[in-house]
Amino acid sequence: MKLLGVLKRRCCLVKIFLGCVLWSACIKKGDTLSDVEFESSSVSQDSQNQSLPLLRSFGLNSSSRSKELQLPPPAGARKNAVSFTITSVTFTDPSTKILESLKPLFAISSESRVQFSRMNSAVDLSHLLPPSFQVAINSEFRFQTSEARNLASEALMALIAASGREVIFKVTEPNALSDFLSDRACFKLFGELLGNSKSPRSSVQERNSGFGVGDILVVREGAKLRHMAIWLDQDLYFEAQSFGQSVFFRVATFNQLVQELVLRSEVDTSIMSFLALRRKLPWADVAKRYRNQTNKAARLGLIRLAEDEKGQSFVAGSEGIDVKRHQLD
């Protein structure tokens, strides 16, 4: 397999990637992580000719580009600049009718307000995402309190739980988010794999149900929640990464996501496991249950959303958070 050739050159990730390739192959027959391969690089990559499978099934031709972004180190840190690889997916000759029809599919927290009839030819995957995701993508949220450390998963959940035109970020109790994701009234587990295993640990029926937009990839180190990401298309996720008092949101490939966990977060791969979750309730009900659960949690800050004349969302104001947006170009 094409991906196995890459794995041989990256011995530190062999066990993780090999296991996940097998898992992905079982999840959806005929589709493996090698079907659409992405690699991080220190420079911008050329556009990929192969469209993403889900988007292609709706008649949309897409291409992707990646770029390594250098961010200043956290205040007072002795480390060098922090780097993240960001990925942009754009559509060529998109159909306005098809794009409009896809809004409900990508309406994880709420439906995109972008009016594609007013857009020019440059249409990005982010325009299909919920307003809270649109304002966060490729953005660094620096919280003004030292309590905001290792907040990536909670920050991502705050985008999902956004209500109206505000996104409120909180510090939850230890294990609160992990317990919430384990609530089988809210989520269904349809895939599980130990990081150093070569065989899937869920039923064939569950694995073959396949990923869908909004499904959650959960990464655990033993019993500890280490990461979560939202599935968008084959090998493509929306996620958040923490560094210092900041959280950086991005669209990331599977390779990029795992590299961050192993190389930067120093996850113990011998006790790492991947869980695939799907919501059982409507997203609005999931968000409401999470807001109720964290009702008494300490607030770190908030952002307020607004839209321009094309319906694209932007940060209109914030409290307790400094927001810096970064561009691919």
VOKEZA-44222 format. One record per residue (C-alpha): residue number from 1; residue in one letter; x, y, z. Coordinates in Angstrom, 2 decimals. Layout:
BEGIN
(rec NUM 'A' (X Y Z))
...
REM end
This chain:
BEGIN
(rec 1 'M' (0.00 0.00 0.00))
(rec 2 'K' (1.10 3.53 -0.66))
(rec 3 'L' (0.63 4.51 2.98))
(rec 4 'L' (2.75 1.61 4.23))
(rec 5 'G' (5.68 3.00 2.27))
(rec 6 'V' (5.36 6.20 4.24))
(rec 7 'L' (5.05 4.27 7.50))
(rec 8 'K' (8.35 2.48 6.95))
(rec 9 'R' (10.09 5.85 6.84))
(rec 10 'R' (8.38 6.94 10.05))
(rec 11 'C' (9.11 4.15 12.48))
(rec 12 'C' (7.88 6.16 15.46))
(rec 13 'L' (4.35 6.11 14.01))
(rec 14 'V' (4.26 2.61 12.53))
(rec 15 'K' (2.05 1.02 15.16))
(rec 16 'I' (-0.44 3.88 15.21))
(rec 17 'F' (-0.81 4.35 11.48))
(rec 18 'L' (-0.90 0.64 10.62))
(rec 19 'G' (-3.62 0.02 13.17))
(rec 20 'C' (-5.64 2.99 11.96))
(rec 21 'V' (-5.32 2.00 8.31))
(rec 22 'L' (-6.78 -1.40 9.18))
(rec 23 'W' (-9.50 0.25 11.23))
(rec 24 'S' (-10.40 2.64 8.42))
(rec 25 'A' (-10.49 -0.19 5.88))
(rec 26 'C' (-12.97 -2.03 8.09))
(rec 27 'I' (-15.09 1.05 8.69))
(rec 28 'K' (-15.82 1.52 5.01))
(rec 29 'K' (-15.05 -1.22 2.51))
(rec 30 'G' (-12.79 -0.08 -0.28))
(rec 31 'D' (-11.76 3.19 1.42))
(rec 32 'T' (-8.49 3.39 3.34))
(rec 33 'L' (-6.40 6.28 4.53))
(rec 34 'S' (-4.18 5.79 1.48))
(rec 35 'D' (-7.01 6.67 -0.92))
(rec 36 'V' (-6.53 10.37 -0.15))
(rec 37 'E' (-3.09 10.99 1.30))
(rec 38 'F' (-1.95 14.22 2.89))
(rec 39 'E' (1.50 15.06 4.19))
(rec 40 'S' (2.59 18.02 6.30))
(rec 41 'S' (5.43 20.16 5.00))
(rec 42 'S' (7.45 23.18 6.00))
(rec 43 'V' (6.31 24.96 2.83))
(rec 44 'S' (2.99 25.32 1.04))
(rec 45 'Q' (2.07 22.21 -0.87))
(rec 46 'D' (0.79 22.05 -4.41))
(rec 47 'S' (-2.91 21.49 -4.87))
(rec 48 'Q' (-4.03 17.87 -4.74))
(rec 49 'N' (-5.89 16.74 -7.84))
(rec 50 'Q' (-7.95 14.06 -6.14))
(rec 51 'S' (-11.23 15.31 -4.70))
(rec 52 'L' (-12.39 14.28 -1.26))
(rec 53 'P' (-14.74 11.27 -1.53))
(rec 54 'L' (-17.76 12.63 0.33))
(rec 55 'L' (-17.72 15.95 -1.49))
(rec 56 'R' (-17.11 14.17 -4.80))
(rec 57 'S' (-20.21 12.03 -4.19))
(rec 58 'F' (-22.22 15.28 -4.26))
(rec 59 'G' (-20.63 16.33 -7.56))
(rec 60 'L' (-18.10 18.76 -6.05))
(rec 61 'N' (-14.51 18.73 -7.27))
(rec 62 'S' (-12.15 19.85 -4.51))
(rec 63 'S' (-8.45 20.47 -4.08))
(rec 64 'S' (-6.39 20.95 -0.95))
(rec 65 'R' (-3.28 22.84 0.07))
(rec 66 'S' (-1.29 22.73 3.28))
(rec 67 'K' (1.12 25.18 4.84))
(rec 68 'E' (3.22 25.19 7.99))
(rec 69 'L' (2.37 28.18 10.14))
(rec 70 'Q' (4.84 29.56 12.68))
(rec 71 'L' (3.30 31.04 15.85))
(rec 72 'P' (5.19 32.91 18.59))
(rec 73 'P' (5.92 30.77 21.67))
(rec 74 'P' (3.74 31.30 24.75))
(rec 75 'A' (4.69 34.29 26.89))
(rec 76 'G' (7.62 33.49 29.15))
(rec 77 'A' (8.36 30.21 27.40))
(rec 78 'R' (11.93 29.36 26.46))
(rec 79 'K' (10.89 27.26 23.51))
(rec 80 'N' (11.08 28.23 19.87))
(rec 81 'A' (8.07 29.28 17.82))
(rec 82 'V' (5.14 26.87 17.74))
(rec 83 'S' (4.33 25.40 14.32))
(rec 84 'F' (1.03 24.08 13.02))
(rec 85 'T' (0.22 22.77 9.57))
(rec 86 'I' (-3.02 24.26 8.28))
(rec 87 'T' (-5.02 22.81 5.40))
(rec 88 'S' (-7.41 24.54 3.03))
(rec 89 'V' (-9.96 22.70 0.86))
(rec 90 'T' (-11.43 24.68 -2.04))
(rec 91 'F' (-13.98 23.85 -4.72))
(rec 92 'T' (-13.51 24.22 -8.46))
(rec 93 'D' (-16.57 25.27 -10.48))
(rec 94 'P' (-18.92 24.70 -7.54))
(rec 95 'S' (-22.65 24.42 -8.02))
(rec 96 'T' (-24.50 26.96 -5.86))
(rec 97 'K' (-27.45 24.59 -5.63))
(rec 98 'I' (-25.27 21.72 -4.39))
(rec 99 'L' (-23.45 23.92 -1.88))
(rec 100 'E' (-26.72 25.19 -0.46))
(rec 101 'S' (-28.01 21.63 -0.17))
(rec 102 'L' (-24.92 20.64 1.84))
(rec 103 'K' (-25.46 23.23 4.57))
(rec 104 'P' (-27.70 20.98 6.71))
(rec 105 'L' (-25.20 18.12 6.44))
(rec 106 'F' (-22.42 20.28 7.93))
(rec 107 'A' (-24.68 22.04 10.46))
(rec 108 'I' (-22.96 20.61 13.53))
(rec 109 'S' (-23.77 23.44 15.95))
(rec 110 'S' (-25.88 25.50 13.53))
(rec 111 'E' (-26.25 25.96 9.80))
(rec 112 'S' (-23.86 28.13 7.80))
(rec 113 'R' (-25.34 31.51 6.90))
(rec 114 'V' (-23.14 31.96 3.83))
(rec 115 'Q' (-25.14 32.91 0.73))
(rec 116 'F' (-23.28 31.13 -2.04))
(rec 117 'S' (-25.13 33.04 -4.73))
(rec 118 'R' (-23.22 36.12 -3.55))
(rec 119 'M' (-19.84 34.40 -3.39))
(rec 120 'N' (-17.20 34.64 -6.08))
(rec 121 'S' (-15.55 31.55 -7.55))
(rec 122 'A' (-13.30 31.09 -4.49))
(rec 123 'V' (-15.38 28.85 -2.25))
(rec 124 'D' (-13.78 27.08 0.71))
(rec 125 'L' (-14.92 24.09 2.76))
(rec 126 'S' (-15.02 26.39 5.78))
(rec 127 'H' (-17.99 28.22 4.21))
(rec 128 'L' (-20.07 25.06 4.73))
(rec 129 'L' (-19.20 24.85 8.42))
(rec 130 'P' (-21.25 26.34 11.27))
(rec 131 'P' (-20.68 30.05 12.08))
(rec 132 'S' (-18.78 29.20 15.29))
(rec 133 'F' (-16.40 26.98 13.29))
(rec 134 'Q' (-15.98 29.61 10.56))
(rec 135 'V' (-14.75 32.27 12.99))
(rec 136 'A' (-12.38 29.86 14.73))
(rec 137 'I' (-10.70 28.16 11.77))
(rec 138 'N' (-6.99 29.05 11.41))
(rec 139 'S' (-7.32 31.30 14.45))
(rec 140 'E' (-5.38 31.51 17.69))
(rec 141 'F' (-7.52 32.19 20.75))
(rec 142 'R' (-5.27 33.45 23.54))
(rec 143 'F' (-7.04 33.42 26.88))
(rec 144 'Q' (-6.16 36.12 29.37))
(rec 145 'T' (-6.02 33.73 32.35))
(rec 146 'S' (-3.47 31.06 33.19))
(rec 147 'E' (-6.33 28.63 33.94))
(rec 148 'A' (-6.74 28.12 30.19))
(rec 149 'R' (-4.15 25.38 29.75))
(rec 150 'N' (-4.69 22.12 27.86))
(rec 151 'L' (-8.11 23.41 26.91))
(rec 152 'A' (-8.26 22.17 23.30))
(rec 153 'S' (-11.02 19.57 23.66))
(rec 154 'E' (-13.15 21.81 25.89))
(rec 155 'A' (-12.70 24.69 23.45))
(rec 156 'L' (-13.82 22.52 20.53))
(rec 157 'M' (-16.86 21.40 22.52))
(rec 158 'A' (-17.66 25.07 23.22))
(rec 159 'L' (-17.93 25.66 19.45))
(rec 160 'I' (-20.36 22.74 19.18))
(rec 161 'A' (-22.39 23.97 22.15))
(rec 162 'A' (-22.54 27.57 20.86))
(rec 163 'S' (-25.89 29.22 21.36))
(rec 164 'G' (-27.11 32.12 19.25))
(rec 165 'R' (-24.34 34.56 18.39))
(rec 166 'E' (-22.10 33.83 21.37))
(rec 167 'V' (-19.52 31.15 22.08))
(rec 168 'I' (-18.72 30.78 25.78))
(rec 169 'F' (-15.51 29.06 26.89))
(rec 170 'K' (-15.30 27.50 30.35))
(rec 171 'V' (-12.97 25.52 32.58))
(rec 172 'T' (-14.75 22.27 33.32))
(rec 173 'E' (-14.11 19.89 36.17))
(rec 174 'P' (-11.50 17.15 35.56))
(rec 175 'N' (-13.03 14.30 33.53))
(rec 176 'A' (-16.25 16.29 32.92))
(rec 177 'L' (-15.91 16.23 29.12))
(rec 178 'S' (-14.70 12.63 29.15))
(rec 179 'D' (-17.75 11.62 31.18))
(rec 180 'F' (-20.01 13.55 28.81))
(rec 181 'L' (-18.60 11.80 25.75))
(rec 182 'S' (-19.10 8.48 27.56))
(rec 183 'D' (-22.81 9.19 28.02))
(rec 184 'R' (-24.44 6.54 25.85))
(rec 185 'A' (-27.71 8.47 25.90))
(rec 186 'C' (-25.91 11.09 23.79))
(rec 187 'F' (-23.32 9.15 21.83))
(rec 188 'K' (-22.96 5.77 20.20))
(rec 189 'L' (-19.56 4.07 20.08))
(rec 190 'F' (-19.11 2.57 16.59))
(rec 191 'G' (-15.37 1.94 16.47))
(rec 192 'E' (-12.49 1.30 18.85))
(rec 193 'L' (-8.83 0.48 18.36))
(rec 194 'L' (-5.81 0.21 20.65))
(rec 195 'G' (-2.94 2.34 19.39))
(rec 196 'N' (-0.49 -0.57 19.27))
(rec 197 'S' (-2.93 -3.19 18.01))
(rec 198 'K' (-3.25 -4.68 14.55))
(rec 199 'S' (-6.88 -5.74 14.90))
(rec 200 'P' (-10.04 -3.64 15.35))
(rec 201 'R' (-11.94 -4.04 18.60))
(rec 202 'S' (-15.50 -3.33 17.46))
(rec 203 'S' (-18.02 -5.35 15.49))
(rec 204 'V' (-17.87 -5.55 11.71))
(rec 205 'Q' (-21.40 -4.15 11.49))
(rec 206 'E' (-20.51 -1.09 13.54))
(rec 207 'R' (-17.25 -0.49 11.69))
(rec 208 'N' (-18.88 -0.76 8.28))
(rec 209 'S' (-21.42 1.91 9.16))
(rec 210 'G' (-18.63 4.34 8.28))
(rec 211 'F' (-17.84 7.87 9.33))
(rec 212 'G' (-20.24 10.72 8.64))
(rec 213 'V' (-19.92 14.49 8.97))
(rec 214 'G' (-19.91 15.42 12.64))
(rec 215 'D' (-18.75 12.06 13.97))
(rec 216 'I' (-16.18 12.44 16.73))
(rec 217 'L' (-12.75 10.86 16.85))
(rec 218 'V' (-11.72 10.56 20.50))
(rec 219 'V' (-8.13 9.79 21.49))
(rec 220 'R' (-7.50 8.38 24.95))
(rec 221 'E' (-4.29 7.64 26.82))
(rec 222 'G' (-5.42 4.84 29.08))
(rec 223 'A' (-8.58 6.21 30.70))
(rec 224 'K' (-7.55 9.84 30.10))
(rec 225 'L' (-9.09 11.93 27.32))
(rec 226 'R' (-6.22 13.39 25.30))
(rec 227 'H' (-7.89 14.72 22.17))
(rec 228 'M' (-11.07 14.93 20.11))
(rec 229 'A' (-11.70 15.96 16.52))
(rec 230 'I' (-14.74 16.32 14.23))
(rec 231 'W' (-14.82 14.25 11.04))
(rec 232 'L' (-15.52 16.26 7.85))
(rec 233 'D' (-14.52 13.94 5.01))
(rec 234 'Q' (-12.17 11.03 4.49))
(rec 235 'D' (-9.00 11.64 6.52))
(rec 236 'L' (-10.03 15.24 7.23))
(rec 237 'Y' (-10.99 16.69 10.62))
(rec 238 'F' (-11.78 19.95 12.39))
(rec 239 'E' (-9.80 20.14 15.61))
(rec 240 'A' (-8.21 22.37 18.26))
(rec 241 'Q' (-4.64 22.25 19.60))
(rec 242 'S' (-3.44 23.79 22.87))
(rec 243 'F' (-0.18 25.57 23.55))
(rec 244 'G' (0.39 27.69 26.64))
(rec 245 'Q' (-2.73 29.76 27.30))
(rec 246 'S' (-3.75 29.58 23.65))
(rec 247 'V' (-5.89 27.29 21.53))
(rec 248 'F' (-5.43 27.03 17.76))
(rec 249 'F' (-8.32 25.79 15.58))
(rec 250 'R' (-7.77 24.25 12.17))
(rec 251 'V' (-8.85 21.76 9.54))
(rec 252 'A' (-6.30 18.95 9.81))
(rec 253 'T' (-5.57 15.72 8.04))
(rec 254 'F' (-5.34 12.49 9.99))
(rec 255 'N' (-1.55 12.44 9.57))
(rec 256 'Q' (-1.24 15.97 10.94))
(rec 257 'L' (-3.51 15.18 13.89))
(rec 258 'V' (-1.57 12.07 14.93))
(rec 259 'Q' (1.81 13.75 14.47))
(rec 260 'E' (0.79 16.48 16.91))
(rec 261 'L' (-0.27 13.91 19.50))
(rec 262 'V' (2.86 11.78 19.25))
(rec 263 'L' (5.55 14.36 18.61))
(rec 264 'R' (4.32 17.31 20.68))
(rec 265 'S' (1.88 16.01 23.24))
(rec 266 'E' (4.10 13.01 24.06))
(rec 267 'V' (1.22 10.57 24.26))
(rec 268 'D' (2.19 7.08 25.42))
(rec 269 'T' (1.26 5.06 22.32))
(rec 270 'S' (1.33 1.77 24.23))
(rec 271 'I' (-1.86 2.76 26.07))
(rec 272 'M' (-3.39 5.01 23.41))
(rec 273 'S' (-6.75 4.14 21.89))
(rec 274 'F' (-8.99 5.68 19.23))
(rec 275 'L' (-12.74 5.79 19.73))
(rec 276 'A' (-15.27 6.72 17.05))
(rec 277 'L' (-18.47 8.29 18.38))
(rec 278 'R' (-21.72 9.27 16.70))
(rec 279 'R' (-24.41 11.39 18.31))
(rec 280 'K' (-27.73 9.71 19.12))
(rec 281 'L' (-29.59 12.97 19.73))
(rec 282 'P' (-29.98 16.02 17.48))
(rec 283 'W' (-26.98 18.35 17.79))
(rec 284 'A' (-29.16 20.99 19.45))
(rec 285 'D' (-30.05 18.53 22.23))
(rec 286 'V' (-26.43 17.42 22.63))
(rec 287 'A' (-25.37 21.06 22.95))
(rec 288 'K' (-28.12 21.79 25.46))
(rec 289 'R' (-27.15 18.82 27.65))
(rec 290 'Y' (-23.50 19.93 27.60))
(rec 291 'R' (-24.40 23.51 28.50))
(rec 292 'N' (-26.53 22.24 31.39))
(rec 293 'Q' (-23.72 20.00 32.61))
(rec 294 'T' (-21.22 22.88 32.58))
(rec 295 'N' (-23.65 25.50 33.85))
(rec 296 'K' (-21.65 26.09 37.03))
(rec 297 'A' (-18.20 25.85 35.42))
(rec 298 'A' (-15.94 28.90 35.63))
(rec 299 'R' (-16.12 31.12 32.54))
(rec 300 'L' (-12.85 31.91 30.77))
(rec 301 'G' (-14.21 34.26 28.11))
(rec 302 'L' (-16.49 34.54 25.13))
(rec 303 'I' (-16.62 35.67 21.53))
(rec 304 'R' (-19.52 37.35 19.74))
(rec 305 'L' (-20.37 36.52 16.14))
(rec 306 'A' (-21.65 38.62 13.26))
(rec 307 'E' (-21.97 38.19 9.48))
(rec 308 'D' (-20.89 40.27 6.52))
(rec 309 'E' (-23.03 40.94 3.44))
(rec 310 'K' (-22.24 37.47 2.06))
(rec 311 'G' (-23.22 35.74 5.27))
(rec 312 'Q' (-19.67 34.85 6.28))
(rec 313 'S' (-19.23 34.88 10.04))
(rec 314 'F' (-16.54 36.85 11.84))
(rec 315 'V' (-15.62 37.74 15.42))
(rec 316 'A' (-17.42 40.96 16.28))
(rec 317 'G' (-16.11 41.16 19.84))
(rec 318 'S' (-14.61 39.17 22.67))
(rec 319 'E' (-14.20 39.14 26.43))
(rec 320 'G' (-11.18 37.55 28.11))
(rec 321 'I' (-9.82 36.32 24.76))
(rec 322 'D' (-7.44 37.81 22.19))
(rec 323 'V' (-8.21 36.43 18.74))
(rec 324 'K' (-5.68 36.36 15.89))
(rec 325 'R' (-6.66 35.00 12.48))
(rec 326 'H' (-4.07 33.49 10.13))
(rec 327 'Q' (-4.31 33.08 6.37))
(rec 328 'L' (-3.07 30.21 4.22))
(rec 329 'D' (-1.66 32.59 1.61))
REM end
